[in-house]
Amino acid sequence: MGCSSSKQTTVTTNGNKPQPAQNQDQSNTKMAPTAQDLQLIKDTWALVALDLKKHGITLFTRLFQQNPSVQSLFEKLKDIPCDELPTNADFLFHAGRVMETIDHAIHALDDLPALAEVLKQLGSSHAQYNVTKEYFQPVGEALVYTLETGLGDKCTPEVKTAWVRLYDVIIDNMSQGLDAAAKK
């Protein structure tokens, strides 16, 4: 998952019906989500969305445990031990906000061009926090971990593949936004 590749992923439309993104570089092993992937993502997210707070805590606890340098980007959280994070108001606020953002993105999968623009803006907004593209991959890994723990046996290889494909599109678009902010 994740990528520092320069391959662009685009989104196409067919009339008014959005189509899954198509990779321009077919030699790359990354693939955009298929229609079946998008349905798996929606179906599994419906289960995760039943407790966004719990899954947000899992995601960020895992992220910070596996990548302490990411935690150091958060001024209010950088000196808090991981075992104290789940009760910290700032941690809970940010984890909840990220999970709500993911929830909105999942509900926007039927309008991929609009979602791509939102992701680019989100990437651009992260430039002010000294986020670099290298931080996106660990977030994706923590998301997959969160899905595995939250979905249990419902997190099949097909489900993981679908989420990895979606996260690759997220990374590509957020990276474009981050790059655009750096040029300003």
Disulfide bonds with the S-S distance in Angstrom:
none
